Amino acid sequence: MAKVKITQVRSTIKRPERQKRTIQALGLGKINRSVEVELNPQIQGMIRTVNHLITVTEL
């Protein structure tokens, strides 16, 4: 599987609880925090859910 770098670029203030929990599950929580994860179907679904709050870069 490919690895991707996910960076949070927008705040979760005034967002639905589901989006806040998805950000937490990805290992984010603060703006400009980044994580590197293996791209699998579960992560792809999380990315799709909060794509307006993050940027994704392939490694």
Secondary structure by P-SEA (a helix, b strand, c coil): cbbbbbbbccccccccaaaaaaaaaaccccccbbbbbcccaaaaaaaaacccccccccc
